[in-house]
Amino acid sequence: MENSRNNWNGDRRIYTFSLALKVPHGGEKEWIRKRFLRFVDRPLEATLFGEPEGAKCWLWKGCVTDRGYGRFKYKDRSIGAHRIAYVLWNGPIPQGAVVHHTCHEQLCVNPGHLGLMTHEGNVTESNKQRSNGVDKVPF
């Protein structure tokens, strides 16, 4: 089943927004990056040297869902902030792939902490982290 906003993959609800799959170019890409970074709390060294990778997380300060993920609005669509960060710094997200936080911080948008994996792999990794006690304690 397919509609204009989402692609459905079998019985699983995996959203692959067509916008997030396309990498903007030139001036549009830089404009989106500047707008995006206004909502990011980056370490000083990343701000000064412009390096996307590093040991510290870039925490999202903008809109956050009730599940703890950042959201970024672009062209009348609300898209996961981590997905936008991946596309802007690392390139397109292939069909069927999800963006995985290697640091296990849902609000992190540091492109160096984001990788691609399958939905099943992401769920397995998440369950493994929970069983190891890495899950955050809600306050």
CNS distance restraints for C-alpha pairs under 8 A (distance, minus, plus):
assign (resid   1 and name CA) (resid   7 and name CA) 7.42 0.50 0.50
assign (resid   1 and name CA) (resid   8 and name CA) 5.93 0.50 0.50
assign (resid   2 and name CA) (resid   6 and name CA) 6.44 0.50 0.50
assign (resid   2 and name CA) (resid   7 and name CA) 5.26 0.50 0.50
assign (resid   2 and name CA) (resid   8 and name CA) 5.95 0.50 0.50
assign (resid   3 and name CA) (resid   7 and name CA) 6.79 0.50 0.50
assign (resid   5 and name CA) (resid  17 and name CA) 6.41 0.50 0.50
assign (resid   5 and name CA) (resid  18 and name CA) 7.48 0.50 0.50
assign (resid   6 and name CA) (resid  15 and name CA) 5.46 0.50 0.50
assign (resid   6 and name CA) (resid  16 and name CA) 6.07 0.50 0.50
assign (resid   6 and name CA) (resid  17 and name CA) 5.86 0.50 0.50
assign (resid   6 and name CA) (resid  18 and name CA) 7.77 0.50 0.50
assign (resid   7 and name CA) (resid  14 and name CA) 7.25 0.50 0.50
assign (resid   7 and name CA) (resid  15 and name CA) 5.91 0.50 0.50
assign (resid   7 and name CA) (resid  16 and name CA) 5.89 0.50 0.50
assign (resid   7 and name CA) (resid  17 and name CA) 7.42 0.50 0.50
assign (resid   8 and name CA) (resid  12 and name CA) 7.24 0.50 0.50
assign (resid   8 and name CA) (resid  13 and name CA) 5.97 0.50 0.50
assign (resid   8 and name CA) (resid  14 and name CA) 6.08 0.50 0.50
assign (resid   8 and name CA) (resid  15 and name CA) 6.69 0.50 0.50
assign (resid   9 and name CA) (resid  13 and name CA) 6.56 0.50 0.50
assign (resid   9 and name CA) (resid  14 and name CA) 6.10 0.50 0.50
assign (resid   9 and name CA) (resid  96 and name CA) 7.58 0.50 0.50
assign (resid  14 and name CA) (resid  96 and name CA) 7.41 0.50 0.50
assign (resid  14 and name CA) (resid 119 and name CA) 7.72 0.50 0.50
assign (resid  16 and name CA) (resid  20 and name CA) 7.41 0.50 0.50
assign (resid  16 and name CA) (resid  21 and name CA) 7.39 0.50 0.50
assign (resid  16 and name CA) (resid  95 and name CA) 6.77 0.50 0.50
assign (resid  16 and name CA) (resid  96 and name CA) 7.24 0.50 0.50
assign (resid  17 and name CA) (resid  21 and name CA) 6.59 0.50 0.50
assign (resid  18 and name CA) (resid  22 and name CA) 6.74 0.50 0.50
assign (resid  20 and name CA) (resid  79 and name CA) 7.71 0.50 0.50
assign (resid  20 and name CA) (resid  83 and name CA) 6.82 0.50 0.50
assign (resid  20 and name CA) (resid  84 and name CA) 6.42 0.50 0.50
assign (resid  20 and name CA) (resid  87 and name CA) 6.63 0.50 0.50
assign (resid  20 and name CA) (resid  92 and name CA) 7.33 0.50 0.50
assign (resid  20 and name CA) (resid  93 and name CA) 7.18 0.50 0.50
assign (resid  21 and name CA) (resid  87 and name CA) 7.29 0.50 0.50
assign (resid  21 and name CA) (resid  92 and name CA) 5.12 0.50 0.50
assign (resid  21 and name CA) (resid  93 and name CA) 5.23 0.50 0.50
assign (resid  21 and name CA) (resid  94 and name CA) 6.91 0.50 0.50
assign (resid  21 and name CA) (resid  95 and name CA) 7.85 0.50 0.50
assign (resid  22 and name CA) (resid  87 and name CA) 7.60 0.50 0.50
assign (resid  22 and name CA) (resid  92 and name CA) 5.91 0.50 0.50
assign (resid  23 and name CA) (resid  29 and name CA) 7.78 0.50 0.50
assign (resid  23 and name CA) (resid  87 and name CA) 5.95 0.50 0.50
assign (resid  23 and name CA) (resid  88 and name CA) 6.62 0.50 0.50
assign (resid  23 and name CA) (resid  91 and name CA) 6.20 0.50 0.50
assign (resid  23 and name CA) (resid  92 and name CA) 5.79 0.50 0.50
assign (resid  24 and name CA) (resid  28 and name CA) 6.18 0.50 0.50
assign (resid  24 and name CA) (resid  29 and name CA) 4.94 0.50 0.50
assign (resid  24 and name CA) (resid  88 and name CA) 7.51 0.50 0.50
assign (resid  25 and name CA) (resid  29 and name CA) 5.06 0.50 0.50
assign (resid  25 and name CA) (resid  30 and name CA) 8.00 0.50 0.50
assign (resid  26 and name CA) (resid  30 and name CA) 6.61 0.50 0.50
assign (resid  27 and name CA) (resid  31 and name CA) 6.04 0.50 0.50
assign (resid  28 and name CA) (resid  32 and name CA) 6.15 0.50 0.50
assign (resid  29 and name CA) (resid  33 and name CA) 6.16 0.50 0.50
assign (resid  29 and name CA) (resid  88 and name CA) 6.99 0.50 0.50
assign (resid  30 and name CA) (resid  34 and name CA) 6.17 0.50 0.50
assign (resid  31 and name CA) (resid  35 and name CA) 6.25 0.50 0.50
assign (resid  32 and name CA) (resid  36 and name CA) 5.88 0.50 0.50
assign (resid  33 and name CA) (resid  37 and name CA) 6.01 0.50 0.50
assign (resid  33 and name CA) (resid  88 and name CA) 6.95 0.50 0.50
assign (resid  34 and name CA) (resid  38 and name CA) 6.63 0.50 0.50
assign (resid  35 and name CA) (resid  39 and name CA) 7.64 0.50 0.50
assign (resid  36 and name CA) (resid  40 and name CA) 7.17 0.50 0.50
assign (resid  36 and name CA) (resid  72 and name CA) 7.57 0.50 0.50
assign (resid  39 and name CA) (resid  60 and name CA) 5.98 0.50 0.50
assign (resid  39 and name CA) (resid  61 and name CA) 4.98 0.50 0.50
assign (resid  39 and name CA) (resid  62 and name CA) 5.10 0.50 0.50
assign (resid  40 and name CA) (resid  58 and name CA) 6.21 0.50 0.50
assign (resid  40 and name CA) (resid  59 and name CA) 5.67 0.50 0.50
assign (resid  40 and name CA) (resid  60 and name CA) 4.75 0.50 0.50
assign (resid  40 and name CA) (resid  61 and name CA) 5.52 0.50 0.50
assign (resid  40 and name CA) (resid  62 and name CA) 7.50 0.50 0.50
assign (resid  40 and name CA) (resid 109 and name CA) 7.77 0.50 0.50
assign (resid  41 and name CA) (resid  58 and name CA) 5.56 0.50 0.50
assign (resid  41 and name CA) (resid  59 and name CA) 5.13 0.50 0.50
assign (resid  41 and name CA) (resid  60 and name CA) 6.37 0.50 0.50
assign (resid  41 and name CA) (resid  61 and name CA) 6.60 0.50 0.50
assign (resid  42 and name CA) (resid  46 and name CA) 6.33 0.50 0.50
assign (resid  42 and name CA) (resid  47 and name CA) 6.41 0.50 0.50
assign (resid  42 and name CA) (resid  57 and name CA) 7.33 0.50 0.50
assign (resid  42 and name CA) (resid  58 and name CA) 4.72 0.50 0.50
assign (resid  42 and name CA) (resid  59 and name CA) 6.77 0.50 0.50
assign (resid  43 and name CA) (resid  47 and name CA) 6.49 0.50 0.50
assign (resid  43 and name CA) (resid  56 and name CA) 6.97 0.50 0.50
assign (resid  43 and name CA) (resid  57 and name CA) 7.88 0.50 0.50
assign (resid  43 and name CA) (resid  58 and name CA) 7.03 0.50 0.50
assign (resid  44 and name CA) (resid  48 and name CA) 6.12 0.50 0.50
assign (resid  45 and name CA) (resid  49 and name CA) 5.90 0.50 0.50
assign (resid  45 and name CA) (resid  50 and name CA) 7.71 0.50 0.50
assign (resid  45 and name CA) (resid  51 and name CA) 7.84 0.50 0.50
assign (resid  46 and name CA) (resid  50 and name CA) 5.08 0.50 0.50
assign (resid  46 and name CA) (resid  51 and name CA) 5.15 0.50 0.50
assign (resid  46 and name CA) (resid  52 and name CA) 6.58 0.50 0.50
assign (resid  46 and name CA) (resid  53 and name CA) 7.99 0.50 0.50
assign (resid  46 and name CA) (resid  54 and name CA) 7.83 0.50 0.50
assign (resid  47 and name CA) (resid  51 and name CA) 7.67 0.50 0.50
assign (resid  52 and name CA) (resid  89 and name CA) 7.67 0.50 0.50
assign (resid  52 and name CA) (resid 110 and name CA) 6.21 0.50 0.50
assign (resid  52 and name CA) (resid 111 and name CA) 5.75 0.50 0.50
assign (resid  52 and name CA) (resid 112 and name CA) 6.01 0.50 0.50
assign (resid  53 and name CA) (resid 110 and name CA) 6.71 0.50 0.50
assign (resid  53 and name CA) (resid 111 and name CA) 6.37 0.50 0.50
assign (resid  53 and name CA) (resid 112 and name CA) 4.20 0.50 0.50
assign (resid  53 and name CA) (resid 113 and name CA) 7.28 0.50 0.50
assign (resid  54 and name CA) (resid 112 and name CA) 6.58 0.50 0.50
assign (resid  57 and name CA) (resid 103 and name CA) 7.78 0.50 0.50
assign (resid  57 and name CA) (resid 105 and name CA) 7.91 0.50 0.50
assign (resid  57 and name CA) (resid 108 and name CA) 5.43 0.50 0.50
assign (resid  57 and name CA) (resid 109 and name CA) 7.12 0.50 0.50
assign (resid  57 and name CA) (resid 110 and name CA) 5.71 0.50 0.50
assign (resid  57 and name CA) (resid 113 and name CA) 7.44 0.50 0.50
assign (resid  58 and name CA) (resid 107 and name CA) 7.88 0.50 0.50
assign (resid  58 and name CA) (resid 108 and name CA) 5.19 0.50 0.50
assign (resid  58 and name CA) (resid 109 and name CA) 5.39 0.50 0.50
assign (resid  58 and name CA) (resid 110 and name CA) 4.91 0.50 0.50
assign (resid  59 and name CA) (resid 107 and name CA) 5.31 0.50 0.50
assign (resid  59 and name CA) (resid 108 and name CA) 4.67 0.50 0.50
assign (resid  59 and name CA) (resid 109 and name CA) 6.24 0.50 0.50
assign (resid  59 and name CA) (resid 110 and name CA) 7.75 0.50 0.50
assign (resid  60 and name CA) (resid  70 and name CA) 6.09 0.50 0.50
assign (resid  60 and name CA) (resid  81 and name CA) 7.59 0.50 0.50
assign (resid  60 and name CA) (resid 107 and name CA) 5.21 0.50 0.50
assign (resid  60 and name CA) (resid 108 and name CA) 6.19 0.50 0.50
assign (resid  60 and name CA) (resid 109 and name CA) 6.50 0.50 0.50
assign (resid  61 and name CA) (resid  70 and name CA) 7.85 0.50 0.50
assign (resid  62 and name CA) (resid  70 and name CA) 6.63 0.50 0.50
assign (resid  62 and name CA) (resid  71 and name CA) 7.10 0.50 0.50
assign (resid  62 and name CA) (resid  72 and name CA) 7.50 0.50 0.50
assign (resid  63 and name CA) (resid  70 and name CA) 5.75 0.50 0.50
assign (resid  63 and name CA) (resid  71 and name CA) 5.42 0.50 0.50
assign (resid  63 and name CA) (resid  72 and name CA) 7.09 0.50 0.50
assign (resid  64 and name CA) (resid  68 and name CA) 5.89 0.50 0.50
assign (resid  64 and name CA) (resid  69 and name CA) 5.40 0.50 0.50
assign (resid  64 and name CA) (resid  70 and name CA) 4.35 0.50 0.50
assign (resid  64 and name CA) (resid  71 and name CA) 5.82 0.50 0.50
assign (resid  65 and name CA) (resid  69 and name CA) 5.40 0.50 0.50
assign (resid  65 and name CA) (resid  70 and name CA) 6.35 0.50 0.50
assign (resid  65 and name CA) (resid  71 and name CA) 6.99 0.50 0.50
assign (resid  68 and name CA) (resid 106 and name CA) 6.28 0.50 0.50
assign (resid  68 and name CA) (resid 107 and name CA) 6.96 0.50 0.50
assign (resid  69 and name CA) (resid  80 and name CA) 6.92 0.50 0.50
assign (resid  69 and name CA) (resid  81 and name CA) 7.51 0.50 0.50
assign (resid  69 and name CA) (resid 106 and name CA) 5.49 0.50 0.50
assign (resid  69 and name CA) (resid 107 and name CA) 5.69 0.50 0.50
assign (resid  70 and name CA) (resid  80 and name CA) 5.86 0.50 0.50
assign (resid  70 and name CA) (resid  81 and name CA) 5.02 0.50 0.50
assign (resid  70 and name CA) (resid  82 and name CA) 7.13 0.50 0.50
assign (resid  70 and name CA) (resid 106 and name CA) 7.66 0.50 0.50
assign (resid  70 and name CA) (resid 107 and name CA) 5.84 0.50 0.50
assign (resid  71 and name CA) (resid  78 and name CA) 5.97 0.50 0.50
assign (resid  71 and name CA) (resid  79 and name CA) 5.41 0.50 0.50
assign (resid  71 and name CA) (resid  80 and name CA) 4.59 0.50 0.50
assign (resid  71 and name CA) (resid  81 and name CA) 4.81 0.50 0.50
assign (resid  72 and name CA) (resid  78 and name CA) 5.46 0.50 0.50
assign (resid  72 and name CA) (resid  79 and name CA) 5.29 0.50 0.50
assign (resid  72 and name CA) (resid  80 and name CA) 6.16 0.50 0.50
assign (resid  72 and name CA) (resid  81 and name CA) 5.22 0.50 0.50
assign (resid  72 and name CA) (resid  84 and name CA) 7.60 0.50 0.50
assign (resid  73 and name CA) (resid  77 and name CA) 5.38 0.50 0.50
assign (resid  73 and name CA) (resid  78 and name CA) 4.34 0.50 0.50
assign (resid  73 and name CA) (resid  79 and name CA) 6.19 0.50 0.50
assign (resid  74 and name CA) (resid  78 and name CA) 6.52 0.50 0.50
assign (resid  74 and name CA) (resid  79 and name CA) 7.49 0.50 0.50
assign (resid  79 and name CA) (resid  83 and name CA) 7.14 0.50 0.50
assign (resid  79 and name CA) (resid  84 and name CA) 7.08 0.50 0.50
assign (resid  80 and name CA) (resid  84 and name CA) 6.49 0.50 0.50
assign (resid  81 and name CA) (resid  85 and name CA) 6.16 0.50 0.50
assign (resid  81 and name CA) (resid 109 and name CA) 6.68 0.50 0.50
assign (resid  82 and name CA) (resid  86 and name CA) 6.15 0.50 0.50
assign (resid  82 and name CA) (resid  99 and name CA) 7.14 0.50 0.50
assign (resid  82 and name CA) (resid 107 and name CA) 7.77 0.50 0.50
assign (resid  82 and name CA) (resid 108 and name CA) 7.03 0.50 0.50
assign (resid  82 and name CA) (resid 109 and name CA) 4.93 0.50 0.50
assign (resid  82 and name CA) (resid 114 and name CA) 7.47 0.50 0.50
assign (resid  83 and name CA) (resid  87 and name CA) 6.28 0.50 0.50
assign (resid  83 and name CA) (resid  99 and name CA) 6.21 0.50 0.50
assign (resid  84 and name CA) (resid  88 and name CA) 6.08 0.50 0.50
assign (resid  85 and name CA) (resid  89 and name CA) 6.17 0.50 0.50
assign (resid  85 and name CA) (resid  90 and name CA) 7.88 0.50 0.50
assign (resid  85 and name CA) (resid 109 and name CA) 5.87 0.50 0.50
assign (resid  85 and name CA) (resid 110 and name CA) 7.23 0.50 0.50
assign (resid  85 and name CA) (resid 111 and name CA) 6.03 0.50 0.50
assign (resid  86 and name CA) (resid  90 and name CA) 5.19 0.50 0.50
assign (resid  86 and name CA) (resid  91 and name CA) 6.52 0.50 0.50
assign (resid  86 and name CA) (resid  92 and name CA) 7.68 0.50 0.50
assign (resid  86 and name CA) (resid  93 and name CA) 7.80 0.50 0.50
assign (resid  86 and name CA) (resid  99 and name CA) 7.44 0.50 0.50
assign (resid  86 and name CA) (resid 109 and name CA) 7.89 0.50 0.50
assign (resid  86 and name CA) (resid 111 and name CA) 5.63 0.50 0.50
assign (resid  86 and name CA) (resid 114 and name CA) 6.59 0.50 0.50
assign (resid  86 and name CA) (resid 115 and name CA) 7.89 0.50 0.50
assign (resid  87 and name CA) (resid  91 and name CA) 4.55 0.50 0.50
assign (resid  87 and name CA) (resid  92 and name CA) 5.18 0.50 0.50
assign (resid  87 and name CA) (resid  93 and name CA) 6.71 0.50 0.50
assign (resid  89 and name CA) (resid 111 and name CA) 6.22 0.50 0.50
assign (resid  90 and name CA) (resid 111 and name CA) 6.85 0.50 0.50
assign (resid  93 and name CA) (resid  97 and name CA) 6.49 0.50 0.50
assign (resid  93 and name CA) (resid  98 and name CA) 7.49 0.50 0.50
assign (resid  93 and name CA) (resid  99 and name CA) 7.82 0.50 0.50
assign (resid  93 and name CA) (resid 116 and name CA) 7.65 0.50 0.50
assign (resid  96 and name CA) (resid 118 and name CA) 6.72 0.50 0.50
assign (resid  96 and name CA) (resid 119 and name CA) 7.62 0.50 0.50
assign (resid  97 and name CA) (resid 116 and name CA) 6.08 0.50 0.50
assign (resid  97 and name CA) (resid 117 and name CA) 5.51 0.50 0.50
assign (resid  97 and name CA) (resid 118 and name CA) 4.99 0.50 0.50
assign (resid  97 and name CA) (resid 119 and name CA) 6.70 0.50 0.50
assign (resid  98 and name CA) (resid 116 and name CA) 5.65 0.50 0.50
assign (resid  98 and name CA) (resid 117 and name CA) 5.60 0.50 0.50
assign (resid  98 and name CA) (resid 118 and name CA) 5.87 0.50 0.50
assign (resid  98 and name CA) (resid 119 and name CA) 5.98 0.50 0.50
assign (resid  98 and name CA) (resid 122 and name CA) 7.63 0.50 0.50
assign (resid  99 and name CA) (resid 114 and name CA) 6.31 0.50 0.50
assign (resid  99 and name CA) (resid 115 and name CA) 5.60 0.50 0.50
assign (resid  99 and name CA) (resid 116 and name CA) 4.79 0.50 0.50
assign (resid  99 and name CA) (resid 117 and name CA) 6.60 0.50 0.50
assign (resid 100 and name CA) (resid 114 and name CA) 5.56 0.50 0.50
assign (resid 100 and name CA) (resid 115 and name CA) 5.10 0.50 0.50
assign (resid 100 and name CA) (resid 116 and name CA) 5.68 0.50 0.50
assign (resid 100 and name CA) (resid 117 and name CA) 6.51 0.50 0.50
assign (resid 100 and name CA) (resid 122 and name CA) 6.51 0.50 0.50
assign (resid 101 and name CA) (resid 105 and name CA) 6.47 0.50 0.50
assign (resid 101 and name CA) (resid 106 and name CA) 6.85 0.50 0.50
assign (resid 101 and name CA) (resid 108 and name CA) 7.35 0.50 0.50
assign (resid 101 and name CA) (resid 113 and name CA) 5.88 0.50 0.50
assign (resid 101 and name CA) (resid 114 and name CA) 4.91 0.50 0.50
assign (resid 101 and name CA) (resid 115 and name CA) 6.59 0.50 0.50
assign (resid 102 and name CA) (resid 113 and name CA) 5.26 0.50 0.50
assign (resid 102 and name CA) (resid 114 and name CA) 5.90 0.50 0.50
assign (resid 102 and name CA) (resid 115 and name CA) 6.75 0.50 0.50
assign (resid 103 and name CA) (resid 108 and name CA) 7.86 0.50 0.50
assign (resid 103 and name CA) (resid 113 and name CA) 5.94 0.50 0.50
assign (resid 108 and name CA) (resid 113 and name CA) 7.58 0.50 0.50
assign (resid 109 and name CA) (resid 113 and name CA) 7.39 0.50 0.50
assign (resid 109 and name CA) (resid 114 and name CA) 7.37 0.50 0.50
assign (resid 110 and name CA) (resid 114 and name CA) 6.78 0.50 0.50
assign (resid 117 and name CA) (resid 121 and name CA) 6.15 0.50 0.50
assign (resid 117 and name CA) (resid 122 and name CA) 6.41 0.50 0.50
assign (resid 118 and name CA) (resid 122 and name CA) 6.20 0.50 0.50
assign (resid 119 and name CA) (resid 123 and name CA) 6.26 0.50 0.50
assign (resid 120 and name CA) (resid 124 and name CA) 6.16 0.50 0.50
assign (resid 121 and name CA) (resid 125 and name CA) 6.04 0.50 0.50
assign (resid 122 and name CA) (resid 126 and name CA) 6.08 0.50 0.50
assign (resid 123 and name CA) (resid 127 and name CA) 6.13 0.50 0.50
assign (resid 124 and name CA) (resid 128 and name CA) 6.11 0.50 0.50
assign (resid 125 and name CA) (resid 129 and name CA) 6.24 0.50 0.50
assign (resid 126 and name CA) (resid 130 and name CA) 6.30 0.50 0.50
assign (resid 127 and name CA) (resid 131 and name CA) 6.23 0.50 0.50
assign (resid 128 and name CA) (resid 132 and name CA) 6.33 0.50 0.50
assign (resid 129 and name CA) (resid 133 and name CA) 6.48 0.50 0.50
assign (resid 129 and name CA) (resid 134 and name CA) 5.33 0.50 0.50
assign (resid 129 and name CA) (resid 135 and name CA) 6.63 0.50 0.50
assign (resid 130 and name CA) (resid 134 and name CA) 5.58 0.50 0.50
assign (resid 130 and name CA) (resid 135 and name CA) 5.13 0.50 0.50
